[in-house]
Amino acid sequence: MPLAAEEGQLFNMEAEVDKLELIFQKADTDLHYIQLRLKYEIKTDHPDSAGEKNPVTLLQEVSAIKSRYQTFMLLLNLLHF
């Protein structure tokens, strides 16, 4: 394959990786917003929610998802060079 074609493919791959990176950055921002919103709602609207899943547990699950996302982003950046 000619060098120009290889460079074109590399550029396309880098552009696609950049798009994925932006998608995951937005997901991270969205998760952060959800976490803050849940904390606010728990404090103001649901001080004692009986019979439902513990809101603190839900927040911990969101934090765990966010942590896994950050690990994924680190791996993505390593692949991006």
PDB file of N, CA, C and O in Angstrom:
ATOM      1  N   MET A   1       0.856  -1.174   0.000  1.00  0.00           N
ATOM      2  CA  MET A   1       0.000   0.000   0.000  1.00  0.00           C
ATOM      3  C   MET A   1       0.902   1.237   0.000  1.00  0.00           C
ATOM      4  O   MET A   1       1.882   1.280   0.744  1.00  0.00           O
ATOM      5  N   PRO A   2       0.591   2.224  -0.809  1.00  0.00           N
ATOM      6  CA  PRO A   2       1.400   3.444  -0.855  1.00  0.00           C
ATOM      7  C   PRO A   2       1.385   4.172   0.484  1.00  0.00           C
ATOM      8  O   PRO A   2       0.452   4.038   1.276  1.00  0.00           O
ATOM      9  N   LEU A   3       2.429   4.938   0.713  1.00  0.00           N
ATOM     10  CA  LEU A   3       2.586   5.664   1.971  1.00  0.00           C
ATOM     11  C   LEU A   3       1.445   6.649   2.206  1.00  0.00           C
ATOM     12  O   LEU A   3       0.977   6.780   3.337  1.00  0.00           O
ATOM     13  N   ALA A   4       0.992   7.336   1.177  1.00  0.00           N
ATOM     14  CA  ALA A   4      -0.092   8.311   1.310  1.00  0.00           C
ATOM     15  C   ALA A   4      -1.381   7.627   1.784  1.00  0.00           C
ATOM     16  O   ALA A   4      -2.115   8.190   2.596  1.00  0.00           O
ATOM     17  N   ALA A   5      -1.655   6.428   1.287  1.00  0.00           N
ATOM     18  CA  ALA A   5      -2.858   5.701   1.690  1.00  0.00           C
ATOM     19  C   ALA A   5      -2.762   5.289   3.158  1.00  0.00           C
ATOM     20  O   ALA A   5      -3.749   5.359   3.890  1.00  0.00           O
ATOM     21  N   GLU A   6      -1.581   4.862   3.585  1.00  0.00           N
ATOM     22  CA  GLU A   6      -1.381   4.489   4.986  1.00  0.00           C
ATOM     23  C   GLU A   6      -1.566   5.705   5.892  1.00  0.00           C
ATOM     24  O   GLU A   6      -2.178   5.604   6.955  1.00  0.00           O
ATOM     25  N   GLU A   7      -1.043   6.840   5.473  1.00  0.00           N
ATOM     26  CA  GLU A   7      -1.202   8.059   6.266  1.00  0.00           C
ATOM     27  C   GLU A   7      -2.671   8.463   6.343  1.00  0.00           C
ATOM     28  O   GLU A   7      -3.135   8.922   7.387  1.00  0.00           O
ATOM     29  N   GLY A   8      -3.400   8.296   5.247  1.00  0.00           N
ATOM     30  CA  GLY A   8      -4.828   8.608   5.234  1.00  0.00           C
ATOM     31  C   GLY A   8      -5.605   7.728   6.188  1.00  0.00           C
ATOM     32  O   GLY A   8      -6.492   8.203   6.898  1.00  0.00           O
ATOM     33  N   GLN A   9      -5.274   6.443   6.209  1.00  0.00           N
ATOM     34  CA  GLN A   9      -5.947   5.521   7.116  1.00  0.00           C
ATOM     35  C   GLN A   9      -5.612   5.863   8.569  1.00  0.00           C
ATOM     36  O   GLN A   9      -6.482   5.816   9.439  1.00  0.00           O
ATOM     37  N   LEU A  10      -4.357   6.204   8.823  1.00  0.00           N
ATOM     38  CA  LEU A  10      -3.946   6.571  10.166  1.00  0.00           C
ATOM     39  C   LEU A  10      -4.690   7.821  10.611  1.00  0.00           C
ATOM     40  O   LEU A  10      -5.151   7.896  11.750  1.00  0.00           O
ATOM     41  N   PHE A  11      -4.812   8.807   9.718  1.00  0.00           N
ATOM     42  CA  PHE A  11      -5.537  10.035  10.045  1.00  0.00           C
ATOM     43  C   PHE A  11      -7.001   9.724  10.351  1.00  0.00           C
ATOM     44  O   PHE A  11      -7.561  10.263  11.305  1.00  0.00           O
ATOM     45  N   ASN A  12      -7.626   8.858   9.547  1.00  0.00           N
ATOM     46  CA  ASN A  12      -9.020   8.484   9.777  1.00  0.00           C
ATOM     47  C   ASN A  12      -9.181   7.776  11.111  1.00  0.00           C
ATOM     48  O   ASN A  12     -10.149   8.021  11.832  1.00  0.00           O
ATOM     49  N   MET A  13      -8.240   6.900  11.447  1.00  0.00           N
ATOM     50  CA  MET A  13      -8.303   6.186  12.707  1.00  0.00           C
ATOM     51  C   MET A  13      -8.153   7.170  13.869  1.00  0.00           C
ATOM     52  O   MET A  13      -8.875   7.070  14.861  1.00  0.00           O
ATOM     53  N   GLU A  14      -7.235   8.104  13.755  1.00  0.00           N
ATOM     54  CA  GLU A  14      -7.044   9.095  14.812  1.00  0.00           C
ATOM     55  C   GLU A  14      -8.289   9.960  14.978  1.00  0.00           C
ATOM     56  O   GLU A  14      -8.661  10.296  16.102  1.00  0.00           O
ATOM     57  N   ALA A  15      -8.933  10.322  13.881  1.00  0.00           N
ATOM     58  CA  ALA A  15     -10.157  11.119  13.952  1.00  0.00           C
ATOM     59  C   ALA A  15     -11.259  10.342  14.660  1.00  0.00           C
ATOM     60  O   ALA A  15     -12.001  10.907  15.465  1.00  0.00           O
ATOM     61  N   GLU A  16     -11.369   9.061  14.367  1.00  0.00           N
ATOM     62  CA  GLU A  16     -12.380   8.227  15.008  1.00  0.00           C
ATOM     63  C   GLU A  16     -12.097   8.075  16.500  1.00  0.00           C
ATOM     64  O   GLU A  16     -13.018   8.108  17.316  1.00  0.00           O
ATOM     65  N   VAL A  17     -10.832   7.909  16.854  1.00  0.00           N
ATOM     66  CA  VAL A  17     -10.455   7.810  18.270  1.00  0.00           C
ATOM     67  C   VAL A  17     -10.779   9.123  18.978  1.00  0.00           C
ATOM     68  O   VAL A  17     -11.260   9.113  20.111  1.00  0.00           O
ATOM     69  N   ASP A  18     -10.522  10.245  18.323  1.00  0.00           N
ATOM     70  CA  ASP A  18     -10.851  11.547  18.903  1.00  0.00           C
ATOM     71  C   ASP A  18     -12.354  11.671  19.149  1.00  0.00           C
ATOM     72  O   ASP A  18     -12.779  12.197  20.178  1.00  0.00           O
ATOM     73  N   LYS A  19     -13.158  11.180  18.192  1.00  0.00           N
ATOM     74  CA  LYS A  19     -14.617  11.220  18.364  1.00  0.00           C
ATOM     75  C   LYS A  19     -15.035  10.375  19.570  1.00  0.00           C
ATOM     76  O   LYS A  19     -15.863  10.794  20.378  1.00  0.00           O
ATOM     77  N   LEU A  20     -14.449   9.181  19.675  1.00  0.00           N
ATOM     78  CA  LEU A  20     -14.765   8.314  20.812  1.00  0.00           C
ATOM     79  C   LEU A  20     -14.375   8.983  22.124  1.00  0.00           C
ATOM     80  O   LEU A  20     -15.112   8.917  23.108  1.00  0.00           O
ATOM     81  N   GLU A  21     -13.231   9.614  22.129  1.00  0.00           N
ATOM     82  CA  GLU A  21     -12.763  10.295  23.322  1.00  0.00           C
ATOM     83  C   GLU A  21     -13.750  11.383  23.752  1.00  0.00           C
ATOM     84  O   GLU A  21     -14.033  11.529  24.940  1.00  0.00           O
ATOM     85  N   LEU A  22     -14.268  12.139  22.795  1.00  0.00           N
ATOM     86  CA  LEU A  22     -15.259  13.172  23.107  1.00  0.00           C
ATOM     87  C   LEU A  22     -16.547  12.569  23.654  1.00  0.00           C
ATOM     88  O   LEU A  22     -17.155  13.118  24.573  1.00  0.00           O
ATOM     89  N   ILE A  23     -16.955  11.453  23.094  1.00  0.00           N
ATOM     90  CA  ILE A  23     -18.167  10.778  23.571  1.00  0.00           C
ATOM     91  C   ILE A  23     -17.985  10.350  25.021  1.00  0.00           C
ATOM     92  O   ILE A  23     -18.882  10.526  25.845  1.00  0.00           O
ATOM     93  N   PHE A  24     -16.811   9.784  25.328  1.00  0.00           N
ATOM     94  CA  PHE A  24     -16.580   9.327  26.690  1.00  0.00           C
ATOM     95  C   PHE A  24     -16.379  10.485  27.656  1.00  0.00           C
ATOM     96  O   PHE A  24     -16.723  10.364  28.832  1.00  0.00           O
ATOM     97  N   GLN A  25     -15.835  11.595  27.195  1.00  0.00           N
ATOM     98  CA  GLN A  25     -15.729  12.775  28.056  1.00  0.00           C
ATOM     99  C   GLN A  25     -17.122  13.293  28.407  1.00  0.00           C
ATOM    100  O   GLN A  25     -17.373  13.687  29.545  1.00  0.00           O
ATOM    101  N   LYS A  26     -18.024  13.290  27.427  1.00  0.00           N
ATOM    102  CA  LYS A  26     -19.398  13.710  27.692  1.00  0.00           C
ATOM    103  C   LYS A  26     -20.063  12.749  28.671  1.00  0.00           C
ATOM    104  O   LYS A  26     -20.787  13.176  29.570  1.00  0.00           O
ATOM    105  N   ALA A  27     -19.818  11.458  28.497  1.00  0.00           N
ATOM    106  CA  ALA A  27     -20.384  10.469  29.415  1.00  0.00           C
ATOM    107  C   ALA A  27     -19.883  10.718  30.839  1.00  0.00           C
ATOM    108  O   ALA A  27     -20.652  10.618  31.795  1.00  0.00           O
ATOM    109  N   ASP A  28     -18.606  11.039  30.979  1.00  0.00           N
ATOM    110  CA  ASP A  28     -18.045  11.338  32.291  1.00  0.00           C
ATOM    111  C   ASP A  28     -18.728  12.554  32.903  1.00  0.00           C
ATOM    112  O   ASP A  28     -19.067  12.546  34.086  1.00  0.00           O
ATOM    113  N   THR A  29     -18.929  13.593  32.111  1.00  0.00           N
ATOM    114  CA  THR A  29     -19.605  14.801  32.582  1.00  0.00           C
ATOM    115  C   THR A  29     -21.043  14.488  32.982  1.00  0.00           C
ATOM    116  O   THR A  29     -21.530  14.973  34.003  1.00  0.00           O
ATOM    117  N   ASP A  30     -21.715  13.682  32.179  1.00  0.00           N
ATOM    118  CA  ASP A  30     -23.094  13.300  32.486  1.00  0.00           C
ATOM    119  C   ASP A  30     -23.172  12.511  33.791  1.00  0.00           C
ATOM    120  O   ASP A  30     -24.061  12.752  34.607  1.00  0.00           O
ATOM    121  N   LEU A  31     -22.248  11.569  33.994  1.00  0.00           N
ATOM    122  CA  LEU A  31     -22.225  10.789  35.233  1.00  0.00           C
ATOM    123  C   LEU A  31     -21.977  11.691  36.441  1.00  0.00           C
ATOM    124  O   LEU A  31     -22.583  11.509  37.498  1.00  0.00           O
ATOM    125  N   HIS A  32     -21.094  12.651  36.277  1.00  0.00           N
ATOM    126  CA  HIS A  32     -20.810  13.578  37.371  1.00  0.00           C
ATOM    127  C   HIS A  32     -22.071  14.385  37.712  1.00  0.00           C
ATOM    128  O   HIS A  32     -22.393  14.563  38.886  1.00  0.00           O
ATOM    129  N   TYR A  33     -22.772  14.862  36.705  1.00  0.00           N
ATOM    130  CA  TYR A  33     -24.016  15.608  36.923  1.00  0.00           C
ATOM    131  C   TYR A  33     -25.050  14.736  37.633  1.00  0.00           C
ATOM    132  O   TYR A  33     -25.702  15.185  38.575  1.00  0.00           O
ATOM    133  N   ILE A  34     -25.199  13.492  37.180  1.00  0.00           N
ATOM    134  CA  ILE A  34     -26.168  12.583  37.793  1.00  0.00           C
ATOM    135  C   ILE A  34     -25.828  12.369  39.265  1.00  0.00           C
ATOM    136  O   ILE A  34     -26.710  12.369  40.123  1.00  0.00           O
ATOM    137  N   GLN A  35     -24.554  12.188  39.540  1.00  0.00           N
ATOM    138  CA  GLN A  35     -24.118  11.972  40.914  1.00  0.00           C
ATOM    139  C   GLN A  35     -24.460  13.189  41.792  1.00  0.00           C
ATOM    140  O   GLN A  35     -24.988  13.036  42.893  1.00  0.00           O
ATOM    141  N   LEU A  36     -24.157  14.379  41.302  1.00  0.00           N
ATOM    142  CA  LEU A  36     -24.471  15.588  42.066  1.00  0.00           C
ATOM    143  C   LEU A  36     -25.980  15.754  42.247  1.00  0.00           C
ATOM    144  O   LEU A  36     -26.448  16.125  43.323  1.00  0.00           O
ATOM    145  N   ARG A  37     -26.724  15.479  41.194  1.00  0.00           N
ATOM    146  CA  ARG A  37     -28.187  15.609  41.255  1.00  0.00           C
ATOM    147  C   ARG A  37     -28.782  14.617  42.250  1.00  0.00           C
ATOM    148  O   ARG A  37     -29.691  14.965  43.004  1.00  0.00           O
ATOM    149  N   LEU A  38     -28.274  13.381  42.255  1.00  0.00           N
ATOM    150  CA  LEU A  38     -28.765  12.392  43.213  1.00  0.00           C
ATOM    151  C   LEU A  38     -28.483  12.826  44.649  1.00  0.00           C
ATOM    152  O   LEU A  38     -29.342  12.708  45.522  1.00  0.00           O
ATOM    153  N   LYS A  39     -27.285  13.323  44.883  1.00  0.00           N
ATOM    154  CA  LYS A  39     -26.942  13.793  46.231  1.00  0.00           C
ATOM    155  C   LYS A  39     -27.907  14.896  46.668  1.00  0.00           C
ATOM    156  O   LYS A  39     -28.402  14.888  47.795  1.00  0.00           O
ATOM    157  N   TYR A  40     -28.165  15.833  45.775  1.00  0.00           N
ATOM    158  CA  TYR A  40     -29.066  16.939  46.081  1.00  0.00           C
ATOM    159  C   TYR A  40     -30.473  16.424  46.379  1.00  0.00           C
ATOM    160  O   TYR A  40     -31.085  16.820  47.371  1.00  0.00           O
ATOM    161  N   GLU A  41     -30.979  15.550  45.528  1.00  0.00           N
ATOM    162  CA  GLU A  41     -32.335  15.040  45.713  1.00  0.00           C
ATOM    163  C   GLU A  41     -32.462  14.223  46.990  1.00  0.00           C
ATOM    164  O   GLU A  41     -33.483  14.287  47.674  1.00  0.00           O
ATOM    165  N   ILE A  42     -31.428  13.456  47.310  1.00  0.00           N
ATOM    166  CA  ILE A  42     -31.467  12.667  48.538  1.00  0.00           C
ATOM    167  C   ILE A  42     -31.551  13.588  49.753  1.00  0.00           C
ATOM    168  O   ILE A  42     -32.308  13.330  50.689  1.00  0.00           O
ATOM    169  N   LYS A  43     -30.769  14.654  49.727  1.00  0.00           N
ATOM    170  CA  LYS A  43     -30.770  15.584  50.861  1.00  0.00           C
ATOM    171  C   LYS A  43     -32.082  16.342  50.993  1.00  0.00           C
ATOM    172  O   LYS A  43     -32.541  16.589  52.108  1.00  0.00           O
ATOM    173  N   THR A  44     -32.684  16.712  49.884  1.00  0.00           N
ATOM    174  CA  THR A  44     -33.859  17.587  49.947  1.00  0.00           C
ATOM    175  C   THR A  44     -35.196  16.848  49.910  1.00  0.00           C
ATOM    176  O   THR A  44     -36.133  17.240  50.604  1.00  0.00           O
ATOM    177  N   ASP A  45     -35.295  15.784  49.109  1.00  0.00           N
ATOM    178  CA  ASP A  45     -36.605  15.162  48.888  1.00  0.00           C
ATOM    179  C   ASP A  45     -36.814  13.827  49.594  1.00  0.00           C
ATOM    180  O   ASP A  45     -37.945  13.485  49.939  1.00  0.00           O
ATOM    181  N   HIS A  46     -35.766  13.086  49.810  1.00  0.00           N
ATOM    182  CA  HIS A  46     -35.933  11.709  50.296  1.00  0.00           C
ATOM    183  C   HIS A  46     -35.025  11.413  51.491  1.00  0.00           C
ATOM    184  O   HIS A  46     -34.124  10.581  51.383  1.00  0.00           O
ATOM    185  N   PRO A  47     -35.242  12.069  52.606  1.00  0.00           N
ATOM    186  CA  PRO A  47     -34.366  11.790  53.744  1.00  0.00           C
ATOM    187  C   PRO A  47     -34.527  10.366  54.274  1.00  0.00           C
ATOM    188  O   PRO A  47     -33.558   9.770  54.744  1.00  0.00           O
ATOM    189  N   ASP A  48     -35.736   9.816  54.203  1.00  0.00           N
ATOM    190  CA  ASP A  48     -35.990   8.442  54.671  1.00  0.00           C
ATOM    191  C   ASP A  48     -36.803   7.693  53.632  1.00  0.00           C
ATOM    192  O   ASP A  48     -38.033   7.692  53.697  1.00  0.00           O
ATOM    193  N   SER A  49     -36.149   7.061  52.684  1.00  0.00           N
ATOM    194  CA  SER A  49     -36.872   6.328  51.641  1.00  0.00           C
ATOM    195  C   SER A  49     -36.976   4.860  52.046  1.00  0.00           C
ATOM    196  O   SER A  49     -36.006   4.110  51.942  1.00  0.00           O
ATOM    197  N   ALA A  50     -38.159   4.457  52.507  1.00  0.00           N
ATOM    198  CA  ALA A  50     -38.395   3.096  52.982  1.00  0.00           C
ATOM    199  C   ALA A  50     -38.764   2.187  51.813  1.00  0.00           C
ATOM    200  O   ALA A  50     -39.499   2.591  50.912  1.00  0.00           O
ATOM    201  N   GLY A  51     -38.255   0.972  51.833  1.00  0.00           N
ATOM    202  CA  GLY A  51     -38.603  -0.033  50.838  1.00  0.00           C
ATOM    203  C   GLY A  51     -37.915   0.138  49.500  1.00  0.00           C
ATOM    204  O   GLY A  51     -38.196  -0.623  48.574  1.00  0.00           O
ATOM    205  N   GLU A  52     -37.032   1.098  49.363  1.00  0.00           N
ATOM    206  CA  GLU A  52     -36.327   1.315  48.108  1.00  0.00           C
ATOM    207  C   GLU A  52     -34.847   1.041  48.299  1.00  0.00           C
ATOM    208  O   GLU A  52     -34.359   0.951  49.426  1.00  0.00           O
ATOM    209  N   LYS A  53     -34.153   0.911  47.205  1.00  0.00           N
ATOM    210  CA  LYS A  53     -32.713   0.699  47.281  1.00  0.00           C
ATOM    211  C   LYS A  53     -32.067   1.916  47.933  1.00  0.00           C
ATOM    212  O   LYS A  53     -32.440   3.055  47.652  1.00  0.00           O
ATOM    213  N   ASN A  54     -31.114   1.667  48.786  1.00  0.00           N
ATOM    214  CA  ASN A  54     -30.433   2.726  49.525  1.00  0.00           C
ATOM    215  C   ASN A  54     -29.782   3.716  48.556  1.00  0.00           C
ATOM    216  O   ASN A  54     -28.963   3.317  47.727  1.00  0.00           O
ATOM    217  N   PRO A  55     -30.134   4.993  48.651  1.00  0.00           N
ATOM    218  CA  PRO A  55     -29.558   6.000  47.751  1.00  0.00           C
ATOM    219  C   PRO A  55     -28.032   6.095  47.846  1.00  0.00           C
ATOM    220  O   PRO A  55     -27.360   6.386  46.856  1.00  0.00           O
ATOM    221  N   VAL A  56     -27.502   5.853  49.021  1.00  0.00           N
ATOM    222  CA  VAL A  56     -26.043   5.893  49.179  1.00  0.00           C
ATOM    223  C   VAL A  56     -25.412   4.782  48.348  1.00  0.00           C
ATOM    224  O   VAL A  56     -24.360   4.978  47.741  1.00  0.00           O
ATOM    225  N   THR A  57     -26.049   3.627  48.322  1.00  0.00           N
ATOM    226  CA  THR A  57     -25.558   2.520  47.502  1.00  0.00           C
ATOM    227  C   THR A  57     -25.591   2.897  46.029  1.00  0.00           C
ATOM    228  O   THR A  57     -24.664   2.586  45.281  1.00  0.00           O
ATOM    229  N   LEU A  58     -26.655   3.566  45.618  1.00  0.00           N
ATOM    230  CA  LEU A  58     -26.747   4.007  44.226  1.00  0.00           C
ATOM    231  C   LEU A  58     -25.606   4.963  43.885  1.00  0.00           C
ATOM    232  O   LEU A  58     -25.013   4.864  42.811  1.00  0.00           O
ATOM    233  N   LEU A  59     -25.302   5.873  44.783  1.00  0.00           N
ATOM    234  CA  LEU A  59     -24.204   6.815  44.549  1.00  0.00           C
ATOM    235  C   LEU A  59     -22.863   6.086  44.462  1.00  0.00           C
ATOM    236  O   LEU A  59     -22.006   6.439  43.652  1.00  0.00           O
ATOM    237  N   GLN A  60     -22.694   5.074  45.296  1.00  0.00           N
ATOM    238  CA  GLN A  60     -21.451   4.296  45.241  1.00  0.00           C
ATOM    239  C   GLN A  60     -21.340   3.559  43.908  1.00  0.00           C
ATOM    240  O   GLN A  60     -20.250   3.437  43.349  1.00  0.00           O
ATOM    241  N   GLU A  61     -22.464   3.072  43.408  1.00  0.00           N
ATOM    242  CA  GLU A  61     -22.451   2.395  42.120  1.00  0.00           C
ATOM    243  C   GLU A  61     -22.096   3.368  40.994  1.00  0.00           C
ATOM    244  O   GLU A  61     -21.359   3.011  40.076  1.00  0.00           O
ATOM    245  N   VAL A  62     -22.617   4.591  41.062  1.00  0.00           N
ATOM    246  CA  VAL A  62     -22.275   5.604  40.064  1.00  0.00           C
ATOM    247  C   VAL A  62     -20.775   5.904  40.140  1.00  0.00           C
ATOM    248  O   VAL A  62     -20.115   6.040  39.110  1.00  0.00           O
ATOM    249  N   SER A  63     -20.244   6.004  41.351  1.00  0.00           N
ATOM    250  CA  SER A  63     -18.809   6.260  41.519  1.00  0.00           C
ATOM    251  C   SER A  63     -17.978   5.120  40.934  1.00  0.00           C
ATOM    252  O   SER A  63     -16.944   5.360  40.311  1.00  0.00           O
ATOM    253  N   ALA A  64     -18.426   3.887  41.131  1.00  0.00           N
ATOM    254  CA  ALA A  64     -17.706   2.741  40.583  1.00  0.00           C
ATOM    255  C   ALA A  64     -17.721   2.762  39.056  1.00  0.00           C
ATOM    256  O   ALA A  64     -16.711   2.467  38.416  1.00  0.00           O
ATOM    257  N   ILE A  65     -18.858   3.107  38.479  1.00  0.00           N
ATOM    258  CA  ILE A  65     -18.960   3.204  37.020  1.00  0.00           C
ATOM    259  C   ILE A  65     -18.029   4.295  36.505  1.00  0.00           C
ATOM    260  O   ILE A  65     -17.349   4.117  35.494  1.00  0.00           O
ATOM    261  N   LYS A  66     -18.004   5.413  37.202  1.00  0.00           N
ATOM    262  CA  LYS A  66     -17.132   6.516  36.800  1.00  0.00           C
ATOM    263  C   LYS A  66     -15.660   6.088  36.861  1.00  0.00           C
ATOM    264  O   LYS A  66     -14.873   6.444  35.984  1.00  0.00           O
ATOM    265  N   SER A  67     -15.300   5.339  37.876  1.00  0.00           N
ATOM    266  CA  SER A  67     -13.930   4.855  38.010  1.00  0.00           C
ATOM    267  C   SER A  67     -13.565   3.917  36.855  1.00  0.00           C
ATOM    268  O   SER A  67     -12.471   4.004  36.296  1.00  0.00           O
ATOM    269  N   ARG A  68     -14.486   3.027  36.506  1.00  0.00           N
ATOM    270  CA  ARG A  68     -14.234   2.120  35.376  1.00  0.00           C
ATOM    271  C   ARG A  68     -14.104   2.902  34.075  1.00  0.00           C
ATOM    272  O   ARG A  68     -13.288   2.562  33.218  1.00  0.00           O
ATOM    273  N   TYR A  69     -14.904   3.942  33.932  1.00  0.00           N
ATOM    274  CA  TYR A  69     -14.816   4.796  32.747  1.00  0.00           C
ATOM    275  C   TYR A  69     -13.441   5.462  32.656  1.00  0.00           C
ATOM    276  O   TYR A  69     -12.836   5.507  31.584  1.00  0.00           O
ATOM    277  N   GLN A  70     -12.955   5.976  33.780  1.00  0.00           N
ATOM    278  CA  GLN A  70     -11.658   6.648  33.787  1.00  0.00           C
ATOM    279  C   GLN A  70     -10.537   5.671  33.425  1.00  0.00           C
ATOM    280  O   GLN A  70      -9.589   6.043  32.733  1.00  0.00           O
ATOM    281  N   THR A  71     -10.643   4.432  33.888  1.00  0.00           N
ATOM    282  CA  THR A  71      -9.664   3.413  33.525  1.00  0.00           C
ATOM    283  C   THR A  71      -9.728   3.140  32.023  1.00  0.00           C
ATOM    284  O   THR A  71      -8.698   3.011  31.363  1.00  0.00           O
ATOM    285  N   PHE A  72     -10.937   3.055  31.495  1.00  0.00           N
ATOM    286  CA  PHE A  72     -11.107   2.837  30.066  1.00  0.00           C
ATOM    287  C   PHE A  72     -10.487   3.974  29.262  1.00  0.00           C
ATOM    288  O   PHE A  72      -9.829   3.737  28.249  1.00  0.00           O
ATOM    289  N   MET A  73     -10.699   5.211  29.714  1.00  0.00           N
ATOM    290  CA  MET A  73     -10.130   6.368  29.014  1.00  0.00           C
ATOM    291  C   MET A  73      -8.609   6.326  29.029  1.00  0.00           C
ATOM    292  O   MET A  73      -7.967   6.680  28.040  1.00  0.00           O
ATOM    293  N   LEU A  74      -8.034   5.898  30.140  1.00  0.00           N
ATOM    294  CA  LEU A  74      -6.587   5.773  30.220  1.00  0.00           C
ATOM    295  C   LEU A  74      -6.093   4.767  29.182  1.00  0.00           C
ATOM    296  O   LEU A  74      -5.115   5.025  28.481  1.00  0.00           O
ATOM    297  N   LEU A  75      -6.758   3.640  29.084  1.00  0.00           N
ATOM    298  CA  LEU A  75      -6.377   2.633  28.088  1.00  0.00           C
ATOM    299  C   LEU A  75      -6.561   3.170  26.675  1.00  0.00           C
ATOM    300  O   LEU A  75      -5.728   2.917  25.804  1.00  0.00           O
ATOM    301  N   LEU A  76      -7.635   3.904  26.440  1.00  0.00           N
ATOM    302  CA  LEU A  76      -7.878   4.499  25.123  1.00  0.00           C
ATOM    303  C   LEU A  76      -6.763   5.467  24.765  1.00  0.00           C
ATOM    304  O   LEU A  76      -6.290   5.478  23.629  1.00  0.00           O
ATOM    305  N   ASN A  77      -6.341   6.274  25.721  1.00  0.00           N
ATOM    306  CA  ASN A  77      -5.253   7.222  25.473  1.00  0.00           C
ATOM    307  C   ASN A  77      -3.946   6.507  25.177  1.00  0.00           C
ATOM    308  O   ASN A  77      -3.152   6.986  24.368  1.00  0.00           O
ATOM    309  N   LEU A  78      -3.710   5.379  25.812  1.00  0.00           N
ATOM    310  CA  LEU A  78      -2.498   4.603  25.530  1.00  0.00           C
ATOM    311  C   LEU A  78      -2.522   4.062  24.096  1.00  0.00           C
ATOM    312  O   LEU A  78      -1.488   3.990  23.433  1.00  0.00           O
ATOM    313  N   LEU A  79      -3.699   3.689  23.635  1.00  0.00           N
ATOM    314  CA  LEU A  79      -3.827   3.214  22.256  1.00  0.00           C
ATOM    315  C   LEU A  79      -3.714   4.354  21.247  1.00  0.00           C
ATOM    316  O   LEU A  79      -3.292   4.147  20.109  1.00  0.00           O
ATOM    317  N   HIS A  80      -4.090   5.548  21.668  1.00  0.00           N
ATOM    318  CA  HIS A  80      -4.082   6.707  20.793  1.00  0.00           C
ATOM    319  C   HIS A  80      -2.673   7.189  20.483  1.00  0.00           C
ATOM    320  O   HIS A  80      -2.460   7.900  19.501  1.00  0.00           O
ATOM    321  N   PHE A  81      -1.717   6.808  21.312  1.00  0.00           N
ATOM    322  CA  PHE A  81      -0.291   7.180  21.210  1.00  0.00           C
ATOM    323  C   PHE A  81      -0.133   8.515  21.793  1.00  0.00           C
ATOM    324  O   PHE A  81       0.977   9.047  21.825  1.00  0.00           O
TER     325      PHE A  81
END
